[in-house]
Amino acid sequence: MSRFARRIFLASTLAVPALLRPGPSRAASKHEIDAKVDLALKHLLGSNAAAKALAESAVAVLVFPDIVKGGLIVGGQYGEGALVKGGRPVAYYNTVAASYGLQIGVQSFGYALFFMNDKALAYLDKSEGWEVGVGPTITILDAGKAANFSTTTANDDIYAFFFDPKGLMAGIGIQGSKITRITPG
């Protein structure tokens, strides 16, 4: 490894954790999470016909309205959200992920997971920190797939929609994310 590459690696290894470390801010309250989740879900359902159709038959929707992702070789992401069942929040969760590789940038985005059956929802409840990619089948519906999607052919456990991306960073994903139940203030 060249001297320049070692310096970049060392700088990124030290800088990224410092950037991602929580400062003096506090965790969001239930009220703050509820308000963001409600707004994000209304926006998603109002702008995406496939998400609206899935919401009508989903047993619950887990919404993370504001996830922050940053990286310079080493990266991470964090966000808080709520599980909406019967039109109201019933539990709160955070999502955390770390990554390593050729990456640079900072980005925020949201995503919603539509749980289509009680078995998938039960897996979320029984796992103490659900690692996405392990357990129920998740299908990510991007703009292309969503345009051709029909609820009559929906047979997966969970469907994921990403929304409201801001910033500059290559790639958005949930692979390797860990979702854990929290108790906000």
N, CA and C of each residue as an Amber inpcrd file, in Angstrom:
protein
   555
   0.8510000  -1.1650000   0.0000000   0.0000000   0.0000000   0.0000000
   0.8980000   1.2300000   0.0000000   0.5730000   2.1880000  -0.8510000
   1.3900000   3.3930000  -0.9480000   1.2070000   4.2610000   0.2950000
   2.1180000   5.1790000   0.4730000   2.0700000   6.0720000   1.6230000
   0.7850000   6.9150000   1.6050000   0.4190000   7.4030000   0.4050000
  -0.8020000   8.1900000   0.2510000  -2.0360000   7.3610000   0.6210000
  -2.1060000   6.1300000   0.1400000  -3.2500000   5.2530000   0.4280000
  -3.3450000   4.9640000   1.9220000  -2.1970000   4.7560000   2.5820000
  -2.2130000   4.5300000   4.0280000  -2.7520000   5.7550000   4.7730000
  -2.3650000   6.9450000   4.3280000  -2.8330000   8.1760000   4.9760000
  -4.3450000   8.3410000   4.7920000  -4.8330000   8.0750000   3.5910000
  -6.2740000   8.1790000   3.3390000  -7.0270000   7.1690000   4.2080000
  -6.5190000   5.9360000   4.2570000  -7.1710000   4.9020000   5.0580000
  -7.1890000   5.2960000   6.5250000  -6.0640000   5.7580000   7.0530000
  -5.9790000   6.1610000   8.4570000  -6.9140000   7.3340000   8.7380000
  -6.9230000   8.3290000   7.8560000  -7.7900000   9.4940000   8.0520000
  -9.2620000   9.0900000   8.0360000  -9.6330000   8.2280000   7.1090000
 -11.0430000   7.8170000   7.0360000 -11.4270000   6.9500000   8.2220000
 -10.5200000   6.1040000   8.6690000 -10.8010000   5.2430000   9.8150000
 -11.0250000   6.0750000  11.0690000 -10.3210000   7.1820000  11.1980000
 -10.4840000   8.0440000  12.3620000 -11.6280000   9.0390000  12.2090000
 -11.8470000   9.5320000  10.9870000 -12.8370000  10.5890000  10.7680000
 -14.2660000  10.0820000  10.7770000 -14.5390000   8.9670000  10.1480000
 -15.9210000   8.5090000  10.0220000 -16.5570000   8.2150000  11.3720000
 -15.9090000   7.4730000  12.2650000 -16.5490000   7.2730000  13.5760000
 -16.8040000   8.5910000  14.3040000 -15.9160000   9.5500000  14.1550000
 -16.1180000  10.8500000  14.7910000 -17.3300000  11.5690000  14.1950000
 -17.5220000  11.4690000  12.8890000 -18.6690000  12.1020000  12.2340000
 -19.9690000  11.4200000  12.6100000 -19.9450000  10.1060000  12.7660000
 -21.1580000   9.3510000  13.0400000 -21.5050000   9.2740000  14.5210000
 -20.5680000   9.6280000  15.3830000 -20.7960000   9.5660000  16.8190000
 -21.8540000  10.5840000  17.2140000 -22.8120000  10.1790000  18.0400000
 -23.8280000  11.1350000  18.4530000 -23.2060000  12.2370000  19.2920000
 -23.6120000  13.4540000  19.0330000 -23.1270000  14.5910000  19.7910000
 -23.9990000  14.8100000  21.0010000 -24.1660000  16.0490000  21.3920000
 -24.9490000  16.3380000  22.5760000 -26.4550000  16.1730000  22.3600000
 -26.8640000  15.8330000  21.1380000 -28.2950000  15.6740000  20.8890000
 -28.8240000  14.4410000  21.6110000 -30.1250000  14.4010000  21.8040000
 -30.7550000  13.2950000  22.5030000 -31.5270000  12.4400000  21.5060000
 -31.9180000  11.2630000  21.9580000 -32.7510000  10.4090000  21.1280000
 -34.1200000  11.0690000  20.9720000 -34.7670000  10.7770000  19.8680000
 -36.0750000  11.3650000  19.5980000 -37.1090000  10.8390000  20.5900000
 -38.1060000  11.6710000  20.8680000 -39.2000000  11.2460000  21.7400000
 -40.2360000  10.4910000  20.9080000 -41.1660000   9.8200000  21.5910000
 -42.2500000   9.1280000  20.8860000 -43.0100000  10.1040000  20.0010000
 -43.2990000  11.2850000  20.5460000 -44.0560000  12.2860000  19.7930000
 -43.3200000  12.6930000  18.5180000 -42.0110000  12.9220000  18.6210000
 -41.2150000  13.3090000  17.4440000 -41.1730000  12.1850000  16.4100000
 -40.9620000  10.9640000  16.8670000 -40.9340000   9.8190000  15.9510000
 -42.3000000   9.6480000  15.2970000 -43.3710000   9.7070000  16.0920000
 -44.7290000   9.5510000  15.5620000 -45.0130000  10.5710000  14.4640000
 -44.6520000  11.8220000  14.7050000 -44.9280000  12.8830000  13.7300000
 -44.1750000  12.6350000  12.4220000 -42.9000000  12.2690000  12.5170000
 -42.1030000  12.0110000  11.3080000 -42.6140000  10.7780000  10.5580000
 -42.9630000   9.7250000  11.2920000 -43.4720000   8.5000000  10.6840000
 -44.7900000   8.7680000   9.9690000 -45.6930000   9.4860000  10.6240000
 -46.9910000   9.7980000  10.0290000 -46.8290000  10.5830000   8.7330000
 -46.0010000  11.6090000   8.7540000 -45.7650000  12.4370000   7.5690000
 -45.1400000  11.6120000   6.4400000 -44.1220000  10.8180000   6.7730000
 -43.4400000  10.0110000   5.7580000 -44.3740000   8.9720000   5.1420000
 -45.1690000   8.3060000   5.9720000 -46.0800000   7.2740000   5.4720000
 -47.1650000   7.8910000   4.5880000 -47.7140000   9.0280000   4.9910000
 -48.7120000   9.7120000   4.1550000 -48.1130000  10.0960000   2.8030000
 -46.8890000  10.6070000   2.8220000 -46.2240000  10.9960000   1.5730000
 -45.9830000   9.7730000   0.6810000 -45.4700000   8.6880000   1.2590000
 -45.2020000   7.4760000   0.4850000 -46.4810000   6.9140000  -0.1180000
 -47.5240000   6.7840000   0.6740000 -48.7740000   6.1980000   0.1890000
 -49.4630000   7.1030000  -0.8300000 -49.2710000   8.4190000  -0.6950000
 -49.8620000   9.3590000  -1.6380000 -49.1320000   9.4380000  -2.9650000
 -47.8740000   9.0260000  -2.9770000 -47.0750000   9.1580000  -4.2050000
 -46.7320000   7.8260000  -4.8560000 -47.1010000   6.7070000  -4.2400000
 -46.7180000   5.4070000  -4.7830000 -47.9200000   4.4520000  -4.7010000
 -48.4990000   4.1520000  -5.8610000 -49.6980000   3.3090000  -5.9140000
 -49.4400000   1.9040000  -5.3780000 -48.2680000   1.3500000  -5.6370000
 -47.9600000   0.0030000  -5.1530000 -47.8740000  -0.0180000  -3.6340000
 -47.2640000   1.0120000  -3.0370000 -47.1820000   1.0940000  -1.5760000
 -48.5800000   1.2410000  -0.9780000 -49.4150000   2.0400000  -1.6030000
 -50.7860000   2.2250000  -1.1150000 -51.5500000   0.9070000  -1.1620000
 -51.4000000   0.1630000  -2.2540000 -52.0960000  -1.1260000  -2.3890000
 -51.6020000  -2.1280000  -1.3460000 -50.2890000  -2.1630000  -1.1150000
 -49.7430000  -3.0740000  -0.1050000 -50.2100000  -2.6980000   1.2980000
 -50.2960000  -1.4030000   1.5730000 -50.7030000  -0.9510000   2.8960000
 -52.0990000  -1.4530000   3.2550000 -52.9360000  -1.6150000   2.2440000
 -54.3050000  -2.0680000   2.4880000 -54.3680000  -3.5250000   2.9320000
 -53.3610000  -4.3260000   2.5740000 -53.3860000  -5.7350000   2.9810000
 -52.2540000  -6.1090000   3.9390000 -51.3790000  -5.1780000   4.2600000
 -50.2790000  -5.4530000   5.1950000 -50.8210000  -5.5480000   6.6180000
 -50.2140000  -6.4210000   7.4300000 -50.6170000  -6.5170000   8.8370000
 -49.9760000  -5.4030000   9.6630000 -48.8480000  -4.8590000   9.1790000
 -48.1730000  -3.7490000   9.8500000 -47.1360000  -3.1580000   8.9000000
 -46.7270000  -1.9100000   9.1850000 -45.7030000  -1.2360000   8.3910000
 -44.6790000  -0.6410000   9.3600000 -43.4070000  -0.9780000   9.1510000
 -42.3170000  -0.4160000   9.9470000 -41.6880000   0.7070000   9.1320000
 -41.7690000   1.9360000   9.6510000 -41.3300000   3.1090000   8.9060000
 -40.1310000   3.7540000   9.6000000 -39.0620000   3.9300000   8.8310000
 -37.8850000   4.6880000   9.2660000 -37.8440000   5.9360000   8.3960000
 -38.3390000   7.0710000   8.8880000 -38.4850000   8.2410000   8.0340000
 -37.2050000   9.0110000   7.7390000 -36.1910000   8.8640000   8.5760000
 -35.0000000   9.6970000   8.4080000 -33.7520000   8.9390000   8.8550000
 -33.1370000   8.2440000   7.9120000 -31.9110000   7.5030000   8.1870000
 -30.7440000   8.3180000   7.6440000 -29.6970000   8.4480000   8.4290000
 -28.5070000   9.1660000   7.9950000 -27.4100000   8.1470000   7.7550000
 -26.7900000   8.2540000   6.5750000 -25.7270000   7.3330000   6.1780000
 -24.5170000   8.1700000   5.7660000 -23.3400000   7.7720000   6.2430000
 -22.1180000   8.4760000   5.8670000 -20.9670000   7.5100000   5.7720000
 -20.0100000   7.8590000   4.9510000 -18.8670000   6.9730000   4.8450000
 -17.7100000   7.5510000   4.0630000 -16.5550000   7.1430000   4.4370000
 -15.3180000   7.3810000   3.7160000 -14.5020000   6.1140000   3.9560000
 -14.6290000   5.1580000   3.0860000 -14.1070000   3.7990000   3.1630000
 -14.8670000   3.0190000   4.2560000 -14.8530000   3.5170000   5.5030000
 -15.6450000   2.9230000   6.5720000 -16.9080000   3.7680000   6.6840000
 -18.0690000   3.1150000   6.7690000 -19.3100000   3.8690000   6.8140000
 -20.2830000   3.3220000   7.8240000 -21.3350000   4.0700000   8.0420000
 -22.3810000   3.6300000   8.9500000 -23.6660000   4.3760000   8.6740000
 -24.7490000   3.8380000   9.2270000 -26.0380000   4.5100000   9.1110000
 -26.8540000   4.2650000  10.3670000 -27.7660000   5.2200000  10.6480000
 -28.6050000   5.1210000  11.8390000 -29.9240000   5.8420000  11.5930000
 -30.9910000   5.2950000  12.1480000 -32.2850000   5.9500000  12.0870000
 -33.2330000   5.3340000  13.0930000 -34.2780000   6.0910000  13.4410000
 -35.3020000   5.6210000  14.3660000 -36.6480000   5.6500000  13.6640000
 -37.5310000   4.7200000  14.0490000 -38.8310000   4.6610000  13.4140000
 -39.8480000   3.9650000  14.2890000 -41.0190000   3.7260000  13.7010000
 -42.1200000   3.1160000  14.4470000 -42.8160000   2.0620000  13.6090000
 -43.3430000   1.0750000  14.3070000 -44.1740000   0.0430000  13.6960000
 -45.6180000   0.5240000  13.7780000 -46.2580000   0.6580000  12.6140000
 -47.6320000   1.1480000  12.5420000 -48.5450000  -0.0410000  12.2730000
 -49.5150000  -0.2070000  13.1630000 -50.4680000  -1.3130000  13.0300000
 -51.8520000  -0.7500000  13.3320000 -52.7980000  -1.0020000  12.4400000
 -54.1330000  -0.4510000  12.6410000 -54.1570000   1.0650000  12.5840000
 -53.2170000   1.6530000  11.8540000 -53.1860000   3.1040000  11.6850000
 -52.5030000   3.8840000  12.7810000 -51.9240000   3.1810000  13.7760000
 -51.2420000   3.9170000  14.8470000 -49.9510000   3.2230000  15.2580000
 -48.9780000   3.9800000  15.7800000 -47.7090000   3.3900000  16.2140000
 -47.9110000   2.4740000  17.4160000 -47.3210000   1.2790000  17.3480000
 -47.4580000   0.3270000  18.4550000 -46.1150000  -0.0590000  19.0730000
 -45.0070000   0.2270000  18.3830000 -43.6720000  -0.0870000  18.9040000
 -42.6550000   0.7790000  18.1740000 -41.4790000   0.9280000  18.7810000
 -40.4310000   1.7930000  18.2300000 -39.1530000   0.9890000  18.0200000
 -38.4200000   1.3440000  16.9610000 -37.2210000   0.5990000  16.5730000
 -36.1470000   1.5560000  16.0820000 -34.8960000   1.0840000  16.1180000
 -33.8340000   1.7960000  15.4190000 -33.2190000   0.8360000  14.4090000
 -32.5430000   1.3990000  13.4390000 -31.8240000   0.6190000  12.4460000
 -30.3900000   1.1290000  12.4160000 -29.4590000   0.2000000  12.4540000
 -28.0330000   0.5140000  12.4930000 -27.3280000  -0.3810000  11.4840000
 -26.3740000   0.1700000  10.7630000 -25.5810000  -0.6360000   9.8370000
 -24.1760000  -0.0480000   9.7550000 -23.2330000  -0.9020000   9.4790000
 -21.8520000  -0.4920000   9.2460000 -21.4020000  -1.1330000   7.9540000
 -20.4800000  -0.4630000   7.2680000 -19.9830000  -1.0060000   6.0080000
 -18.5250000  -0.6200000   5.8210000 -17.8950000  -1.3450000   4.9480000
 -16.4960000  -1.0980000   4.6370000 -16.3230000  -1.3300000   3.1420000
 -15.6070000  -0.4560000   2.4940000 -15.3760000  -0.6310000   1.0600000
 -15.1880000   0.7140000   0.3840000 -15.2540000   0.6920000  -0.9200000
 -15.0590000   1.8950000  -1.7120000 -16.3280000   2.7390000  -1.6330000
 -16.3430000   3.7160000  -0.7350000 -17.5090000   4.5690000  -0.5360000
 -17.0770000   5.9200000  -0.0120000 -17.8550000   6.9190000  -0.3370000
 -17.6000000   8.2650000   0.1600000 -18.9030000   9.0520000   0.0490000
 -19.1970000   9.8570000   1.0580000 -20.3580000  10.7170000   0.9920000
 -21.2040000  10.6810000   2.2350000 -22.2580000  11.5060000   2.2140000
 -23.2380000  11.5730000   3.2920000 -24.6090000  11.6360000   2.6370000
 -25.5690000  10.9420000   3.2060000 -26.8890000  10.8490000   2.6020000
 -27.9370000  10.6250000   3.6850000 -29.1440000  11.0770000   3.4240000
 -30.2730000  10.7150000   4.2750000 -31.3660000  10.1530000   3.3780000
 -32.1580000   9.2620000   3.9260000 -33.2480000   8.6380000   3.1800000
 -34.1890000   7.9930000   4.1870000 -35.2940000   7.5010000   3.7070000
 -36.2260000   6.7660000   4.5450000 -36.5950000   5.4660000   3.8780000
 -37.0980000   4.5370000   4.6700000 -37.6600000   3.3240000   4.0760000
 -38.7770000   2.7800000   4.9410000 -39.6610000   2.0440000   4.2790000
 -40.8020000   1.4260000   4.9530000 -40.8120000  -0.0520000   4.6130000
 -41.0440000  -0.8900000   5.6210000 -41.1520000  -2.3340000   5.4520000
 -42.6060000  -2.7310000   5.6830000 -43.2370000  -3.2920000   4.6640000
 -44.6290000  -3.7200000   4.7370000 -44.6590000  -5.2030000   5.0910000
 -45.1050000  -5.5380000   6.2940000 -45.1950000  -6.9210000   6.7620000
 -46.5230000  -7.4860000   6.2790000 -46.4460000  -8.5180000   5.4490000
 -47.6390000  -9.0300000   4.7860000 -48.3290000 -10.1710000   5.5210000
 -47.6950000 -10.7050000   6.5530000 -48.3250000 -11.8000000   7.2990000
 -47.8690000 -11.7650000   8.7540000 -48.6350000 -12.4340000   9.5920000
 -48.3510000 -12.4540000  11.0260000 -47.0500000 -13.1780000  11.3590000
 -46.6890000 -14.1590000  10.5320000 -45.4500000 -14.9090000  10.7730000
 -44.2280000 -13.9930000  10.6390000 -44.2050000 -13.1670000   9.6140000
 -43.0880000 -12.2310000   9.4280000 -43.0450000 -11.2100000  10.5590000
 -44.2100000 -10.7170000  10.9560000 -44.2720000  -9.7490000  12.0500000
 -43.8360000 -10.3890000  13.3670000 -44.2160000 -11.6320000  13.5890000
 -43.8070000 -12.3420000  14.8020000 -42.2920000 -12.5050000  14.8530000
 -41.6560000 -12.6990000  13.6930000 -40.2000000 -12.8270000  13.6480000
 -39.5420000 -11.5330000  14.1220000 -40.0950000 -10.3930000  13.7310000
 -39.5720000  -9.1030000  14.1880000 -39.6780000  -9.0140000  15.7090000
 -40.8040000  -9.4290000  16.2560000 -41.0190000  -9.3470000  17.7020000
 -40.1540000 -10.3240000  18.4960000 -39.9540000 -11.5300000  17.9820000
 -39.2180000 -12.5300000  18.7640000 -37.7010000 -12.3900000  18.6510000
 -37.2130000 -11.7620000  17.5760000 -35.7660000 -11.6140000  17.4300000
 -35.2990000 -10.4390000  18.2820000 -34.2260000 -10.6340000  18.9740000
 -33.6520000  -9.5590000  19.7800000 -32.5980000  -8.8620000  18.9330000
 -33.0460000  -8.0040000  18.0560000 -32.1590000  -7.3660000  17.1020000
 -32.1900000  -8.1410000  15.7950000 -33.1450000  -7.8160000  14.9470000
 -33.3370000  -8.5160000  13.6770000 -32.3160000  -8.0440000  12.6610000
 -31.5400000  -8.9590000  12.1460000 -30.5840000  -8.6410000  11.0970000
 -31.2720000  -8.8450000   9.7580000 -31.4420000  -7.7400000   9.0210000
 -32.1110000  -7.8040000   7.7310000 -31.2900000  -8.6840000   6.7960000
 -31.9490000  -9.5920000   6.1140000 -31.2730000 -10.5600000   5.2560000
 -31.2790000 -11.9420000   5.8790000 -31.6300000 -12.0010000   7.1720000
 -31.7600000 -13.2670000   7.8790000 -33.2150000 -13.3580000   8.3270000
 -33.8890000 -14.4170000   7.9770000 -35.2860000 -14.5600000   8.3820000
 -36.2330000 -14.4210000   7.2110000 -37.3230000 -13.6560000   7.4070000
 -38.3510000 -13.5520000   6.3710000 -37.8060000 -12.9810000   5.0600000
 -38.4680000 -13.3340000   3.9570000 -38.0780000 -12.8640000   2.6330000
 -38.4730000 -11.4060000   2.4590000 -37.5100000 -10.5720000   2.0400000
 -37.7740000  -9.1590000   1.7870000 -37.6040000  -8.9020000   0.2970000
 -38.5800000  -8.2160000  -0.2920000 -38.5030000  -7.8060000  -1.6790000
 -38.4570000  -6.2870000  -1.7160000 -37.4310000  -5.7420000  -2.3530000
 -37.3060000  -4.2950000  -2.4810000 -37.9920000  -3.8790000  -3.7710000
 -38.9490000  -2.9690000  -3.6510000 -39.6780000  -2.4840000  -4.8150000
 -39.1520000  -1.1090000  -5.1800000 -38.3510000  -1.0560000  -6.2480000
 -37.8880000   0.2260000  -6.7520000 -38.9410000   0.7670000  -7.7110000
 -38.6710000   1.9170000  -8.3060000 -39.6600000   2.5540000  -9.1780000
 -40.0730000   1.6430000 -10.3360000 -39.1340000   0.9130000 -10.9090000
 -39.4450000   0.0230000 -12.0300000 -40.3200000  -1.1460000 -11.6250000
 -39.9460000  -1.8250000 -10.5330000 -40.7450000  -2.9610000 -10.0550000
 -42.1120000  -2.5070000  -9.5590000 -42.1560000  -1.3700000  -8.8920000
 -43.4230000  -0.8810000  -8.3400000 -44.4220000  -0.5470000  -9.4430000
 -43.9380000  -0.0690000 -10.5750000 -44.8340000   0.2900000 -11.6760000
 -45.5610000  -0.9290000 -12.2280000 -44.9380000  -2.1000000 -12.1730000
 -45.5320000  -3.3260000 -12.7030000 -46.0500000  -4.2460000 -11.6060000
 -46.1430000  -3.7520000 -10.3980000 -46.5070000  -4.5790000  -9.2510000
 -48.0210000  -4.7140000  -9.1260000 -48.4590000  -5.8780000  -8.7130000
 -49.8740000  -6.1260000  -8.4570000 -49.9990000  -6.8830000  -7.1430000
 -50.9350000  -6.4870000  -6.3030000 -51.1040000  -7.1710000  -5.0250000
 -51.6360000  -8.5890000  -5.2080000 -52.1760000  -8.9010000  -6.3580000
 -52.6530000 -10.2740000  -6.5880000 -51.4880000 -11.2360000  -6.7510000
 -50.3120000 -10.7170000  -7.1000000 -49.1330000 -11.5760000  -7.2350000
 -48.1980000 -11.4470000  -6.0410000 -48.5660000 -10.6370000  -5.0560000
 -47.7220000 -10.4260000  -3.8800000 -47.7270000 -11.6790000  -3.0120000
 -46.5710000 -12.3300000  -2.9030000 -46.5060000 -13.5460000  -2.0850000
 -45.2680000 -13.5960000  -1.1960000 -44.5600000 -12.4750000  -1.0670000
 -43.4010000 -12.4340000  -0.1770000 -43.8270000 -11.9540000   1.2100000
 -42.9510000 -12.1890000   2.1830000 -43.2510000 -11.8440000   3.5710000
 -43.2440000 -10.3420000   3.8270000 -42.2480000  -9.6520000   3.2450000
 -42.0450000  -8.2330000   3.5240000 -41.6710000  -7.5250000   2.2280000
 -42.2240000  -6.3410000   2.0250000 -41.8640000  -5.5040000   0.8840000
 -41.2660000  -4.2060000   1.4200000 -40.1870000  -3.7560000   0.7810000
 -39.4910000  -2.5430000   1.2130000 -39.5710000  -1.4740000   0.1360000
 -39.8240000  -0.2530000   0.5600000 -39.8240000   0.9160000  -0.3160000
 -38.8670000   1.9490000   0.2700000 -37.9980000   2.4920000  -0.5650000
 -37.1270000   3.5950000  -0.1640000 -37.7630000   4.8920000  -0.6320000
 -37.5750000   5.9620000   0.1430000 -38.1430000   7.2420000  -0.2510000
 -37.2970000   8.4030000   0.2410000 -37.4760000   9.5350000  -0.4070000
 -36.8970000  10.8230000  -0.0230000 -35.3750000  10.8240000   0.1430000
 -34.6140000  10.3150000  -0.8540000 -33.1500000  10.3580000  -0.7220000
 -32.6120000  11.7800000  -0.8960000 -31.6470000  12.1500000  -0.0540000
 -30.9850000  13.4480000  -0.1370000 -29.5050000  13.2410000   0.1290000
 -28.6770000  13.9820000  -0.5780000 -27.2430000  13.9020000  -0.3680000
 -26.5570000  13.1520000  -1.4840000 -25.2840000  12.9590000  -1.3220000
 -24.4840000  12.2880000  -2.3390000 -23.7300000  11.1130000  -1.7450000
 -24.1460000   9.9270000  -2.1420000 -23.4610000   8.7070000  -1.7460000
 -23.9370000   7.6040000  -2.6680000 -23.0150000   6.8050000  -3.1020000
 -23.3880000   5.7230000  -4.0150000 -24.0910000   4.6190000  -3.2580000
 -25.2730000   4.2550000  -3.7300000 -25.9950000   3.0910000  -3.2300000
 -26.7980000   3.3320000  -1.9680000 -27.9810000   2.7450000  -1.9550000
 -28.8270000   2.6970000  -0.7690000 -29.1710000   1.2390000  -0.5680000
 -29.0960000   0.7560000   0.6500000 -29.4500000  -0.6320000   0.8830000
 -29.7920000  -0.8920000   2.3330000 -30.4200000  -2.0240000   2.5700000
 -30.7250000  -2.4170000   3.9420000 -30.0170000  -3.7130000   4.3080000
 -29.3070000  -4.3110000   3.3510000 -28.5630000  -5.5380000   3.6070000
 -27.5630000  -5.2750000   4.7220000 -27.5550000  -6.1010000   5.7290000
 -26.6110000  -5.9370000   6.8270000 -27.0970000  -5.0040000   7.9180000
 -28.2950000  -4.4470000   7.7740000 -28.8540000  -3.5800000   8.8120000
 -29.3610000  -4.4230000   9.9690000 -29.2850000  -3.8640000  11.1390000
 -29.8320000  -4.5220000  12.3230000 -30.9380000  -3.6340000  12.8710000
 -32.1040000  -4.2150000  13.0690000 -33.2650000  -3.4910000  13.5660000
 -33.5450000  -3.9800000  14.9880000 -33.5840000  -3.0280000  15.9290000
 -33.7270000  -3.3450000  17.3420000 -34.8440000  -2.5150000  17.9550000
 -35.6290000  -3.1490000  18.7960000 -36.7140000  -2.4290000  19.4880000
 -36.1120000  -1.4780000  20.5090000 -36.6910000  -0.2630000  20.5900000
 -36.2150000   0.7520000  21.5320000 -37.3970000   1.2860000  22.3370000
 -37.0900000   2.0070000  23.4000000 -38.1070000   2.6760000  24.1920000
 -37.7290000   4.1630000  24.2520000 -38.2910000   4.9700000  23.3300000
 -37.9570000   6.3950000  23.3520000 -38.6240000   7.0990000  24.5090000
 -38.0860000   8.2680000  24.8480000 -38.6250000   9.0560000  25.9590000
 -39.9210000   9.7300000  25.6520000
